[in-house]
Structures are given as C-alpha cells and as structure tokens.
C-alpha cells in the first residue's frame, strides 16, 4: 500500500519542504471540526438556558413589583386614621371618659 502524501514547498524558504500524510490530516481535521461543533452546540445550549432564566426572573420581578404595590396600598389603608376606631374595637380597647392618676415614687401610673 502506498501512503499518499502532499508535498508543499514554500517559495520564500527553498530549504523547507513539508510532507503531509493525507489520511492523518483528514483525521485530524475531522476531529477538530467535530470538537468545534460540539463546543458550538454546548455554547448555544448555555445561551438558550441563560435567556430563559433571564426572562423567567424578569416575569417574577414584575409579579413581585405588582404585589409590593398592592401591599403598600393595603398597608396605607390599614394604617389610615379612618380605620383606627375599628382597629381599636377589634383589639378590645375602651374609651375612657375620665382618667385618674396615681402618683408613685418611681413615676406615674394611670388608673381608670
């Protein structure tokens, strides 16, 4: 069997002559192309995954922002002065018409 070779002579370097084995060259180029293709597929997969995660997080941020605004509105409505009487009634507080103070040595105490 005769091995096929390719002789390349460079005009600038007359003393250098390169002989390449064609089967070895094709095998090396095939492995190189397949490995680059695998890397490309892997990178495309990672890119798609990152885009999906970014879109998912943006949707969550929008949802949490809307929920936060509604909670702020509910908090403002709950803490308004209009609702203070109903809040006090729920907590079993009573209105005091007249307060009597008891003076102690350490401070003042309030008695009904």
PDB file as gemmi writes it, atoms N, CA and C in Angstrom:
CRYST1    1.000    1.000    1.000  90.00  90.00  90.00 P 1                      
ATOM      1  N   UNK A   1       0.842  -1.159   0.000  1.00  0.00           N  
ATOM      2  CA  UNK A   1       0.000   0.000   0.000  1.00  0.00           C  
ATOM      3  C   UNK A   1       0.898   1.237   0.000  1.00  0.00           C  
ATOM      4  N   UNK A   2       0.518   2.173  -0.800  1.00  0.00           N  
ATOM      5  CA  UNK A   2       1.319   3.389  -0.928  1.00  0.00           C  
ATOM      6  C   UNK A   2       0.625   4.491  -0.133  1.00  0.00           C  
ATOM      7  N   UNK A   3       1.367   5.166   0.732  1.00  0.00           N  
ATOM      8  CA  UNK A   3       0.830   6.273   1.515  1.00  0.00           C  
ATOM      9  C   UNK A   3       0.816   7.520   0.648  1.00  0.00           C  
ATOM     10  N   UNK A   4      -0.335   8.172   0.621  1.00  0.00           N  
ATOM     11  CA  UNK A   4      -0.444   9.400  -0.169  1.00  0.00           C  
ATOM     12  C   UNK A   4       0.056  10.562   0.670  1.00  0.00           C  
ATOM     13  N   UNK A   5       0.922  11.319   0.072  1.00  0.00           N  
ATOM     14  CA  UNK A   5       1.456  12.481   0.773  1.00  0.00           C  
ATOM     15  C   UNK A   5       1.289  13.691  -0.096  1.00  0.00           C  
ATOM     16  N   UNK A   6       1.332  14.836   0.528  1.00  0.00           N  
ATOM     17  CA  UNK A   6       1.242  16.114  -0.157  1.00  0.00           C  
ATOM     18  C   UNK A   6       2.512  16.874   0.151  1.00  0.00           C  
ATOM     19  N   UNK A   7       3.211  17.250  -0.883  1.00  0.00           N  
ATOM     20  CA  UNK A   7       4.455  17.998  -0.683  1.00  0.00           C  
ATOM     21  C   UNK A   7       4.169  19.467  -0.923  1.00  0.00           C  
ATOM     22  N   UNK A   8       4.533  20.284   0.039  1.00  0.00           N  
ATOM     23  CA  UNK A   8       4.353  21.730  -0.074  1.00  0.00           C  
ATOM     24  C   UNK A   8       5.728  22.368  -0.002  1.00  0.00           C  
ATOM     25  N   UNK A   9       6.045  23.123  -1.008  1.00  0.00           N  
ATOM     26  CA  UNK A   9       7.319  23.851  -0.946  1.00  0.00           C  
ATOM     27  C   UNK A   9       7.002  25.329  -0.892  1.00  0.00           C  
ATOM     28  N   UNK A  10       7.604  25.972   0.035  1.00  0.00           N  
ATOM     29  CA  UNK A  10       7.381  27.401   0.221  1.00  0.00           C  
ATOM     30  C   UNK A  10       8.422  28.167  -0.588  1.00  0.00           C  
ATOM     31  N   UNK A  11       7.986  29.137  -1.418  1.00  0.00           N  
ATOM     32  CA  UNK A  11       8.941  29.833  -2.267  1.00  0.00           C  
ATOM     33  C   UNK A  11       9.935  30.672  -1.474  1.00  0.00           C  
ATOM     34  N   UNK A  12       9.542  31.196  -0.351  1.00  0.00           N  
ATOM     35  CA  UNK A  12      10.451  32.044   0.419  1.00  0.00           C  
ATOM     36  C   UNK A  12      11.512  31.199   1.110  1.00  0.00           C  
ATOM     37  N   UNK A  13      11.164  29.993   1.472  1.00  0.00           N  
ATOM     38  CA  UNK A  13      12.094  29.105   2.157  1.00  0.00           C  
ATOM     39  C   UNK A  13      12.342  27.882   1.270  1.00  0.00           C  
ATOM     40  N   UNK A  14      13.327  27.959   0.450  1.00  0.00           N  
ATOM     41  CA  UNK A  14      13.600  26.878  -0.506  1.00  0.00           C  
ATOM     42  C   UNK A  14      14.087  25.615   0.203  1.00  0.00           C  
ATOM     43  N   UNK A  15      14.697  25.757   1.373  1.00  0.00           N  
ATOM     44  CA  UNK A  15      15.255  24.596   2.052  1.00  0.00           C  
ATOM     45  C   UNK A  15      14.198  23.804   2.805  1.00  0.00           C  
ATOM     46  N   UNK A  16      13.005  24.421   3.081  1.00  0.00           N  
ATOM     47  CA  UNK A  16      11.969  23.758   3.878  1.00  0.00           C  
ATOM     48  C   UNK A  16      10.944  23.144   2.936  1.00  0.00           C  
ATOM     49  N   UNK A  17      10.730  21.886   3.079  1.00  0.00           N  
ATOM     50  CA  UNK A  17       9.710  21.193   2.310  1.00  0.00           C  
ATOM     51  C   UNK A  17       8.877  20.380   3.289  1.00  0.00           C  
ATOM     52  N   UNK A  18       7.558  20.557   3.257  1.00  0.00           N  
ATOM     53  CA  UNK A  18       6.662  19.913   4.208  1.00  0.00           C  
ATOM     54  C   UNK A  18       5.941  18.779   3.505  1.00  0.00           C  
ATOM     55  N   UNK A  19       5.990  17.599   4.074  1.00  0.00           N  
ATOM     56  CA  UNK A  19       5.265  16.456   3.545  1.00  0.00           C  
ATOM     57  C   UNK A  19       4.186  16.085   4.567  1.00  0.00           C  
ATOM     58  N   UNK A  20       2.950  16.075   4.113  1.00  0.00           N  
ATOM     59  CA  UNK A  20       1.831  15.756   4.999  1.00  0.00           C  
ATOM     60  C   UNK A  20       1.186  14.458   4.557  1.00  0.00           C  
ATOM     61  N   UNK A  21       0.853  13.632   5.499  1.00  0.00           N  
ATOM     62  CA  UNK A  21       0.110  12.422   5.229  1.00  0.00           C  
ATOM     63  C   UNK A  21      -1.359  12.814   5.119  1.00  0.00           C  
ATOM     64  N   UNK A  22      -2.004  12.513   3.995  1.00  0.00           N  
ATOM     65  CA  UNK A  22      -3.374  12.969   3.762  1.00  0.00           C  
ATOM     66  C   UNK A  22      -4.371  12.309   4.714  1.00  0.00           C  
ATOM     67  N   UNK A  23      -4.254  11.018   4.991  1.00  0.00           N  
ATOM     68  CA  UNK A  23      -5.184  10.351   5.903  1.00  0.00           C  
ATOM     69  C   UNK A  23      -5.069  10.916   7.314  1.00  0.00           C  
ATOM     70  N   UNK A  24      -3.841  11.163   7.738  1.00  0.00           N  
ATOM     71  CA  UNK A  24      -3.632  11.730   9.068  1.00  0.00           C  
ATOM     72  C   UNK A  24      -4.195  13.151   9.142  1.00  0.00           C  
ATOM     73  N   UNK A  25      -3.994  13.901   8.070  1.00  0.00           N  
ATOM     74  CA  UNK A  25      -4.513  15.269   8.023  1.00  0.00           C  
ATOM     75  C   UNK A  25      -6.031  15.275   8.045  1.00  0.00           C  
ATOM     76  N   UNK A  26      -6.668  14.404   7.272  1.00  0.00           N  
ATOM     77  CA  UNK A  26      -8.130  14.341   7.257  1.00  0.00           C  
ATOM     78  C   UNK A  26      -8.679  13.890   8.608  1.00  0.00           C  
ATOM     79  N   UNK A  27      -8.028  12.962   9.247  1.00  0.00           N  
ATOM     80  CA  UNK A  27      -8.477  12.512  10.568  1.00  0.00           C  
ATOM     81  C   UNK A  27      -8.357  13.641  11.585  1.00  0.00           C  
ATOM     82  N   UNK A  28      -7.245  14.349  11.560  1.00  0.00           N  
ATOM     83  CA  UNK A  28      -7.055  15.468  12.491  1.00  0.00           C  
ATOM     84  C   UNK A  28      -8.082  16.566  12.245  1.00  0.00           C  
ATOM     85  N   UNK A  29      -8.318  16.922  10.973  1.00  0.00           N  
ATOM     86  CA  UNK A  29      -9.296  17.963  10.661  1.00  0.00           C  
ATOM     87  C   UNK A  29     -10.712  17.516  11.026  1.00  0.00           C  
ATOM     88  N   UNK A  30     -11.022  16.237  10.841  1.00  0.00           N  
ATOM     89  CA  UNK A  30     -12.350  15.738  11.210  1.00  0.00           C  
ATOM     90  C   UNK A  30     -12.566  15.839  12.725  1.00  0.00           C  
ATOM     91  N   UNK A  31     -11.575  15.445  13.490  1.00  0.00           N  
ATOM     92  CA  UNK A  31     -11.677  15.545  14.948  1.00  0.00           C  
ATOM     93  C   UNK A  31     -11.791  17.004  15.375  1.00  0.00           C  
ATOM     94  N   UNK A  32     -11.023  17.869  14.731  1.00  0.00           N  
ATOM     95  CA  UNK A  32     -11.075  19.295  15.058  1.00  0.00           C  
ATOM     96  C   UNK A  32     -12.451  19.878  14.750  1.00  0.00           C  
ATOM     97  N   UNK A  33     -13.006  19.559  13.586  1.00  0.00           N  
ATOM     98  CA  UNK A  33     -14.323  20.076  13.200  1.00  0.00           C  
ATOM     99  C   UNK A  33     -15.403  19.541  14.136  1.00  0.00           C  
ATOM    100  N   UNK A  34     -15.359  18.257  14.471  1.00  0.00           N  
ATOM    101  CA  UNK A  34     -16.362  17.688  15.377  1.00  0.00           C  
ATOM    102  C   UNK A  34     -16.268  18.280  16.783  1.00  0.00           C  
ATOM    103  N   UNK A  35     -15.059  18.510  17.262  1.00  0.00           N  
ATOM    104  CA  UNK A  35     -14.930  19.098  18.603  1.00  0.00           C  
ATOM    105  C   UNK A  35     -15.404  20.553  18.602  1.00  0.00           C  
ATOM    106  N   UNK A  36     -15.120  21.295  17.539  1.00  0.00           N  
ATOM    107  CA  UNK A  36     -15.620  22.674  17.463  1.00  0.00           C  
ATOM    108  C   UNK A  36     -17.137  22.705  17.345  1.00  0.00           C  
ATOM    109  N   UNK A  37     -17.700  21.749  16.628  1.00  0.00           N  
ATOM    110  CA  UNK A  37     -19.151  21.660  16.523  1.00  0.00           C  
ATOM    111  C   UNK A  37     -19.774  21.343  17.884  1.00  0.00           C  
ATOM    112  N   UNK A  38     -19.147  20.444  18.638  1.00  0.00           N  
ATOM    113  CA  UNK A  38     -19.656  20.104  19.978  1.00  0.00           C  
ATOM    114  C   UNK A  38     -19.597  21.317  20.901  1.00  0.00           C  
ATOM    115  N   UNK A  39     -18.512  22.074  20.834  1.00  0.00           N  
ATOM    116  CA  UNK A  39     -18.382  23.279  21.659  1.00  0.00           C  
ATOM    117  C   UNK A  39     -19.437  24.302  21.261  1.00  0.00           C  
ATOM    118  N   UNK A  40     -19.690  24.429  19.972  1.00  0.00           N  
ATOM    119  CA  UNK A  40     -20.701  25.376  19.489  1.00  0.00           C  
ATOM    120  C   UNK A  40     -22.090  24.990  19.992  1.00  0.00           C  
ATOM    121  N   UNK A  41     -22.412  23.708  19.923  1.00  0.00           N  
ATOM    122  CA  UNK A  41     -23.721  23.232  20.411  1.00  0.00           C  
ATOM    123  C   UNK A  41     -23.838  23.470  21.913  1.00  0.00           C  
ATOM    124  N   UNK A  42     -22.778  23.196  22.656  1.00  0.00           N  
ATOM    125  CA  UNK A  42     -22.795  23.419  24.107  1.00  0.00           C  
ATOM    126  C   UNK A  42     -23.007  24.898  24.435  1.00  0.00           C  
ATOM    127  N   UNK A  43     -22.303  25.774  23.739  1.00  0.00           N  
ATOM    128  CA  UNK A  43     -22.448  27.205  23.997  1.00  0.00           C  
ATOM    129  C   UNK A  43     -23.843  27.705  23.625  1.00  0.00           C  
ATOM    130  N   UNK A  44     -24.401  27.194  22.544  1.00  0.00           N  
ATOM    131  CA  UNK A  44     -25.752  27.587  22.158  1.00  0.00           C  
ATOM    132  C   UNK A  44     -26.761  27.125  23.208  1.00  0.00           C  
ATOM    133  N   UNK A  45     -26.557  25.931  23.738  1.00  0.00           N  
ATOM    134  CA  UNK A  45     -27.433  25.420  24.789  1.00  0.00           C  
ATOM    135  C   UNK A  45     -27.353  26.287  26.040  1.00  0.00           C  
ATOM    136  N   UNK A  46     -26.152  26.651  26.455  1.00  0.00           N  
ATOM    137  CA  UNK A  46     -25.981  27.517  27.631  1.00  0.00           C  
ATOM    138  C   UNK A  46     -26.612  28.896  27.392  1.00  0.00           C  
ATOM    139  N   UNK A  47     -26.449  29.430  26.197  1.00  0.00           N  
ATOM    140  CA  UNK A  47     -27.029  30.733  25.860  1.00  0.00           C  
ATOM    141  C   UNK A  47     -28.552  30.680  25.960  1.00  0.00           C  
ATOM    142  N   UNK A  48     -29.166  29.622  25.412  1.00  0.00           N  
ATOM    143  CA  UNK A  48     -30.619  29.499  25.483  1.00  0.00           C  
ATOM    144  C   UNK A  48     -31.087  29.369  26.920  1.00  0.00           C  
ATOM    145  N   UNK A  49     -30.339  28.635  27.724  1.00  0.00           N  
ATOM    146  CA  UNK A  49     -30.691  28.470  29.132  1.00  0.00           C  
ATOM    147  C   UNK A  49     -30.626  29.811  29.861  1.00  0.00           C  
ATOM    148  N   UNK A  50     -29.584  30.582  29.607  1.00  0.00           N  
ATOM    149  CA  UNK A  50     -29.446  31.884  30.275  1.00  0.00           C  
ATOM    150  C   UNK A  50     -30.559  32.843  29.845  1.00  0.00           C  
ATOM    151  N   UNK A  51     -30.926  32.829  28.572  1.00  0.00           N  
ATOM    152  CA  UNK A  51     -32.012  33.703  28.099  1.00  0.00           C  
ATOM    153  C   UNK A  51     -33.321  33.313  28.767  1.00  0.00           C  
ATOM    154  N   UNK A  52     -33.580  32.017  28.879  1.00  0.00           N  
ATOM    155  CA  UNK A  52     -34.799  31.553  29.544  1.00  0.00           C  
ATOM    156  C   UNK A  52     -34.817  31.999  31.006  1.00  0.00           C  
ATOM    157  N   UNK A  53     -33.693  31.841  31.702  1.00  0.00           N  
ATOM    158  CA  UNK A  53     -33.636  32.237  33.116  1.00  0.00           C  
ATOM    159  C   UNK A  53     -33.851  33.738  33.276  1.00  0.00           C  
ATOM    160  N   UNK A  54     -33.265  34.535  32.390  1.00  0.00           N  
ATOM    161  CA  UNK A  54     -33.430  35.991  32.472  1.00  0.00           C  
ATOM    162  C   UNK A  54     -34.888  36.367  32.269  1.00  0.00           C  
ATOM    163  N   UNK A  55     -35.542  35.779  31.269  1.00  0.00           N  
ATOM    164  CA  UNK A  55     -36.957  36.081  31.038  1.00  0.00           C  
ATOM    165  C   UNK A  55     -37.814  35.649  32.223  1.00  0.00           C  
ATOM    166  N   UNK A  56     -37.510  34.497  32.793  1.00  0.00           N  
ATOM    167  CA  UNK A  56     -38.263  33.999  33.942  1.00  0.00           C  
ATOM    168  C   UNK A  56     -38.096  34.933  35.144  1.00  0.00           C  
ATOM    169  N   UNK A  57     -36.862  35.377  35.387  1.00  0.00           N  
ATOM    170  CA  UNK A  57     -36.629  36.297  36.507  1.00  0.00           C  
ATOM    171  C   UNK A  57     -37.292  37.648  36.273  1.00  0.00           C  
ATOM    172  N   UNK A  58     -37.322  38.112  35.036  1.00  0.00           N  
ATOM    173  CA  UNK A  58     -37.993  39.376  34.752  1.00  0.00           C  
ATOM    174  C   UNK A  58     -39.487  39.264  35.016  1.00  0.00           C  
ATOM    175  N   UNK A  59     -40.097  38.125  34.662  1.00  0.00           N  
ATOM    176  CA  UNK A  59     -41.522  37.922  34.953  1.00  0.00           C  
ATOM    177  C   UNK A  59     -41.759  37.906  36.460  1.00  0.00           C  
ATOM    178  N   UNK A  60     -40.866  37.251  37.210  1.00  0.00           N  
ATOM    179  CA  UNK A  60     -41.001  37.218  38.670  1.00  0.00           C  
ATOM    180  C   UNK A  60     -40.858  38.613  39.263  1.00  0.00           C  
ATOM    181  N   UNK A  61     -39.927  39.395  38.716  1.00  0.00           N  
ATOM    182  CA  UNK A  61     -39.737  40.764  39.217  1.00  0.00           C  
ATOM    183  C   UNK A  61     -40.989  41.588  38.977  1.00  0.00           C  
ATOM    184  N   UNK A  62     -41.591  41.456  37.798  1.00  0.00           N  
ATOM    185  CA  UNK A  62     -42.817  42.199  37.504  1.00  0.00           C  
ATOM    186  C   UNK A  62     -43.937  41.775  38.449  1.00  0.00           C  
ATOM    187  N   UNK A  63     -44.070  40.466  38.676  1.00  0.00           N  
ATOM    188  CA  UNK A  63     -45.106  39.967  39.580  1.00  0.00           C  
ATOM    189  C   UNK A  63     -44.886  40.471  41.004  1.00  0.00           C  
ATOM    190  N   UNK A  64     -43.649  40.411  41.473  1.00  0.00           N  
ATOM    191  CA  UNK A  64     -43.361  40.882  42.834  1.00  0.00           C  
ATOM    192  C   UNK A  64     -43.524  42.388  42.962  1.00  0.00           C  
ATOM    193  N   UNK A  65     -43.230  43.129  41.907  1.00  0.00           N  
ATOM    194  CA  UNK A  65     -43.429  44.584  41.947  1.00  0.00           C  
ATOM    195  C   UNK A  65     -44.912  44.915  42.072  1.00  0.00           C  
ATOM    196  N   UNK A  66     -45.747  44.223  41.300  1.00  0.00           N  
ATOM    197  CA  UNK A  66     -47.195  44.458  41.400  1.00  0.00           C  
ATOM    198  C   UNK A  66     -47.710  44.080  42.789  1.00  0.00           C  
ATOM    199  N   UNK A  67     -47.245  42.954  43.300  1.00  0.00           N  
ATOM    200  CA  UNK A  67     -47.668  42.527  44.631  1.00  0.00           C  
ATOM    201  C   UNK A  67     -47.210  43.508  45.696  1.00  0.00           C  
ATOM    202  N   UNK A  68     -45.991  44.027  45.548  1.00  0.00           N  
ATOM    203  CA  UNK A  68     -45.471  45.003  46.502  1.00  0.00           C  
ATOM    204  C   UNK A  68     -46.306  46.277  46.492  1.00  0.00           C  
ATOM    205  N   UNK A  69     -46.699  46.747  45.308  1.00  0.00           N  
ATOM    206  CA  UNK A  69     -47.525  47.960  45.233  1.00  0.00           C  
ATOM    207  C   UNK A  69     -48.882  47.740  45.886  1.00  0.00           C  
ATOM    208  N   UNK A  70     -49.483  46.564  45.643  1.00  0.00           N  
ATOM    209  CA  UNK A  70     -50.785  46.304  46.268  1.00  0.00           C  
ATOM    210  C   UNK A  70     -50.645  46.189  47.789  1.00  0.00           C  
ATOM    211  N   UNK A  71     -49.537  45.601  48.267  1.00  0.00           N  
ATOM    212  CA  UNK A  71     -49.324  45.523  49.712  1.00  0.00           C  
ATOM    213  C   UNK A  71     -49.082  46.901  50.317  1.00  0.00           C  
ATOM    214  N   UNK A  72     -48.394  47.778  49.587  1.00  0.00           N  
ATOM    215  CA  UNK A  72     -48.200  49.144  50.087  1.00  0.00           C  
ATOM    216  C   UNK A  72     -49.529  49.871  50.199  1.00  0.00           C  
ATOM    217  N   UNK A  73     -50.392  49.680  49.215  1.00  0.00           N  
ATOM    218  CA  UNK A  73     -51.710  50.316  49.259  1.00  0.00           C  
ATOM    219  C   UNK A  73     -52.528  49.760  50.413  1.00  0.00           C  
ATOM    220  N   UNK A  74     -52.501  48.440  50.589  1.00  0.00           N  
ATOM    221  CA  UNK A  74     -53.238  47.837  51.711  1.00  0.00           C  
ATOM    222  C   UNK A  74     -52.685  48.309  53.055  1.00  0.00           C  
ATOM    223  N   UNK A  75     -51.380  48.436  53.155  1.00  0.00           N  
ATOM    224  CA  UNK A  75     -50.768  48.907  54.391  1.00  0.00           C  
ATOM    225  C   UNK A  75     -51.192  50.347  54.680  1.00  0.00           C  
ATOM    226  N   UNK A  76     -51.198  51.180  53.654  1.00  0.00           N  
ATOM    227  CA  UNK A  76     -51.616  52.570  53.844  1.00  0.00           C  
ATOM    228  C   UNK A  76     -53.083  52.652  54.255  1.00  0.00           C  
ATOM    229  N   UNK A  77     -53.930  51.821  53.656  1.00  0.00           N  
ATOM    230  CA  UNK A  77     -55.347  51.824  54.020  1.00  0.00           C  
ATOM    231  C   UNK A  77     -55.562  51.306  55.438  1.00  0.00           C  
ATOM    232  N   UNK A  78     -54.802  50.328  55.835  1.00  0.00           N  
ATOM    233  CA  UNK A  78     -54.944  49.758  57.178  1.00  0.00           C  
ATOM    234  C   UNK A  78     -54.490  50.739  58.243  1.00  0.00           C  
ATOM    235  N   UNK A  79     -53.442  51.473  57.966  1.00  0.00           N  
ATOM    236  CA  UNK A  79     -52.891  52.387  58.955  1.00  0.00           C  
ATOM    237  C   UNK A  79     -53.464  53.795  58.861  1.00  0.00           C  
ATOM    238  N   UNK A  80     -54.489  53.992  58.084  1.00  0.00           N  
ATOM    239  CA  UNK A  80     -55.056  55.336  57.992  1.00  0.00           C  
ATOM    240  C   UNK A  80     -55.860  55.652  59.260  1.00  0.00           C  
ATOM    241  N   UNK A  81     -56.079  56.912  59.515  1.00  0.00           N  
ATOM    242  CA  UNK A  81     -56.813  57.344  60.716  1.00  0.00           C  
ATOM    243  C   UNK A  81     -58.295  57.008  60.633  1.00  0.00           C  
ATOM    244  N   UNK A  82     -58.794  56.766  59.438  1.00  0.00           N  
ATOM    245  CA  UNK A  82     -60.211  56.411  59.301  1.00  0.00           C  
ATOM    246  C   UNK A  82     -60.490  55.061  59.945  1.00  0.00           C  
ATOM    247  N   UNK A  83     -59.548  54.179  59.855  1.00  0.00           N  
ATOM    248  CA  UNK A  83     -59.764  52.819  60.347  1.00  0.00           C  
ATOM    249  C   UNK A  83     -59.245  52.602  61.760  1.00  0.00           C  
ATOM    250  N   UNK A  84     -58.783  53.629  62.412  1.00  0.00           N  
ATOM    251  CA  UNK A  84     -58.207  53.453  63.745  1.00  0.00           C  
ATOM    252  C   UNK A  84     -59.266  53.036  64.766  1.00  0.00           C  
ATOM    253  N   UNK A  85     -60.498  53.556  64.618  1.00  0.00           N  
ATOM    254  CA  UNK A  85     -61.559  53.179  65.564  1.00  0.00           C  
ATOM    255  C   UNK A  85     -61.928  51.709  65.438  1.00  0.00           C  
ATOM    256  N   UNK A  86     -62.030  51.221  64.204  1.00  0.00           N  
ATOM    257  CA  UNK A  86     -62.365  49.796  64.030  1.00  0.00           C  
ATOM    258  C   UNK A  86     -61.203  48.921  64.507  1.00  0.00           C  
ATOM    259  N   UNK A  87     -59.979  49.375  64.315  1.00  0.00           N  
ATOM    260  CA  UNK A  87     -58.829  48.623  64.803  1.00  0.00           C  
ATOM    261  C   UNK A  87     -58.845  48.555  66.326  1.00  0.00           C  
ATOM    262  N   UNK A  88     -59.139  49.676  66.968  1.00  0.00           N  
ATOM    263  CA  UNK A  88     -59.185  49.690  68.433  1.00  0.00           C  
ATOM    264  C   UNK A  88     -60.324  48.841  68.963  1.00  0.00           C  
ATOM    265  N   UNK A  89     -61.442  48.812  68.253  1.00  0.00           N  
ATOM    266  CA  UNK A  89     -62.568  47.984  68.687  1.00  0.00           C  
ATOM    267  C   UNK A  89     -62.209  46.506  68.566  1.00  0.00           C  
ATOM    268  N   UNK A  90     -61.474  46.135  67.524  1.00  0.00           N  
ATOM    269  CA  UNK A  90     -61.054  44.742  67.360  1.00  0.00           C  
ATOM    270  C   UNK A  90     -60.070  44.320  68.447  1.00  0.00           C  
ATOM    271  N   UNK A  91     -59.291  45.264  68.979  1.00  0.00           N  
ATOM    272  CA  UNK A  91     -58.289  44.953  69.984  1.00  0.00           C  
ATOM    273  C   UNK A  91     -58.848  45.048  71.409  1.00  0.00           C  
ATOM    274  N   UNK A  92     -60.137  45.237  71.550  1.00  0.00           N  
ATOM    275  CA  UNK A  92     -60.841  45.302  72.843  1.00  0.00           C  
ATOM    276  C   UNK A  92     -60.399  46.492  73.693  1.00  0.00           C  
ATOM    277  N   UNK A  93     -60.134  47.599  73.068  1.00  0.00           N  
ATOM    278  CA  UNK A  93     -59.861  48.825  73.812  1.00  0.00           C  
ATOM    279  C   UNK A  93     -61.188  49.503  74.120  1.00  0.00           C  
ATOM    280  N   UNK A  94     -61.183  50.296  75.185  1.00  0.00           N  
ATOM    281  CA  UNK A  94     -62.387  51.030  75.577  1.00  0.00           C  
ATOM    282  C   UNK A  94     -62.072  52.512  75.619  1.00  0.00           C  
ATOM    283  N   UNK A  95     -63.113  53.325  75.396  1.00  0.00           N  
ATOM    284  CA  UNK A  95     -62.943  54.769  75.510  1.00  0.00           C  
ATOM    285  C   UNK A  95     -63.005  55.140  76.987  1.00  0.00           C  
ATOM    286  N   UNK A  96     -62.097  55.986  77.380  1.00  0.00           N  
ATOM    287  CA  UNK A  96     -62.042  56.414  78.770  1.00  0.00           C  
ATOM    288  C   UNK A  96     -62.535  57.859  78.820  1.00  0.00           C  
ATOM    289  N   UNK A  97     -63.525  58.092  79.669  1.00  0.00           N  
ATOM    290  CA  UNK A  97     -64.070  59.447  79.760  1.00  0.00           C  
ATOM    291  C   UNK A  97     -63.287  60.296  80.762  1.00  0.00           C  
ATOM    292  N   UNK A  98     -62.872  59.675  81.836  1.00  0.00           N  
ATOM    293  CA  UNK A  98     -62.125  60.423  82.833  1.00  0.00           C  
ATOM    294  C   UNK A  98     -61.007  59.529  83.375  1.00  0.00           C  
ATOM    295  N   UNK A  99     -59.812  60.066  83.472  1.00  0.00           N  
ATOM    296  CA  UNK A  99     -58.668  59.288  83.927  1.00  0.00           C  
ATOM    297  C   UNK A  99     -58.241  59.781  85.295  1.00  0.00           C  
ATOM    298  N   UNK A 100     -57.875  58.860  86.140  1.00  0.00           N  
ATOM    299  CA  UNK A 100     -57.369  59.205  87.459  1.00  0.00           C  
ATOM    300  C   UNK A 100     -55.923  58.733  87.535  1.00  0.00           C  
ATOM    301  N   UNK A 101     -55.061  59.611  87.978  1.00  0.00           N  
ATOM    302  CA  UNK A 101     -53.637  59.289  88.027  1.00  0.00           C  
ATOM    303  C   UNK A 101     -53.249  58.928  89.446  1.00  0.00           C  
ATOM    304  N   UNK A 102     -52.444  57.921  89.595  1.00  0.00           N  
ATOM    305  CA  UNK A 102     -51.911  57.516  90.874  1.00  0.00           C  
ATOM    306  C   UNK A 102     -50.428  57.841  90.841  1.00  0.00           C  
ATOM    307  N   UNK A 103     -49.990  58.619  91.785  1.00  0.00           N  
ATOM    308  CA  UNK A 103     -48.580  59.021  91.806  1.00  0.00           C  
ATOM    309  C   UNK A 103     -47.789  58.056  92.679  1.00  0.00           C  
ATOM    310  N   UNK A 104     -46.732  57.532  92.110  1.00  0.00           N  
ATOM    311  CA  UNK A 104     -45.862  56.612  92.819  1.00  0.00           C  
ATOM    312  C   UNK A 104     -44.504  57.284  93.001  1.00  0.00           C  
ATOM    313  N   UNK A 105     -43.634  56.632  93.752  1.00  0.00           N  
ATOM    314  CA  UNK A 105     -42.309  57.201  93.955  1.00  0.00           C  
ATOM    315  C   UNK A 105     -41.464  57.171  92.684  1.00  0.00           C  
ATOM    316  N   UNK A 106     -41.598  56.092  91.891  1.00  0.00           N  
ATOM    317  CA  UNK A 106     -40.779  55.967  90.695  1.00  0.00           C  
ATOM    318  C   UNK A 106     -41.366  56.661  89.470  1.00  0.00           C  
ATOM    319  N   UNK A 107     -42.595  57.000  89.460  1.00  0.00           N  
ATOM    320  CA  UNK A 107     -43.210  57.638  88.300  1.00  0.00           C  
ATOM    321  C   UNK A 107     -44.697  57.718  88.473  1.00  0.00           C  
ATOM    322  N   UNK A 108     -45.398  57.834  87.382  1.00  0.00           N  
ATOM    323  CA  UNK A 108     -46.841  57.983  87.393  1.00  0.00           C  
ATOM    324  C   UNK A 108     -47.489  56.748  86.781  1.00  0.00           C  
ATOM    325  N   UNK A 109     -48.586  56.309  87.364  1.00  0.00           N  
ATOM    326  CA  UNK A 109     -49.353  55.201  86.805  1.00  0.00           C  
ATOM    327  C   UNK A 109     -50.754  55.718  86.539  1.00  0.00           C  
ATOM    328  N   UNK A 110     -51.377  55.187  85.526  1.00  0.00           N  
ATOM    329  CA  UNK A 110     -52.729  55.609  85.136  1.00  0.00           C  
ATOM    330  C   UNK A 110     -53.709  54.556  85.598  1.00  0.00           C  
ATOM    331  N   UNK A 111     -54.772  54.990  86.265  1.00  0.00           N  
ATOM    332  CA  UNK A 111     -55.824  54.073  86.708  1.00  0.00           C  
ATOM    333  C   UNK A 111     -57.153  54.578  86.143  1.00  0.00           C  
ATOM    334  N   UNK A 112     -58.024  53.683  85.863  1.00  0.00           N  
ATOM    335  CA  UNK A 112     -59.321  54.048  85.300  1.00  0.00           C  
ATOM    336  C   UNK A 112     -60.278  54.504  86.362  1.00  0.00           C  
TER     337      UNK A 112                                                      
END                                                                             
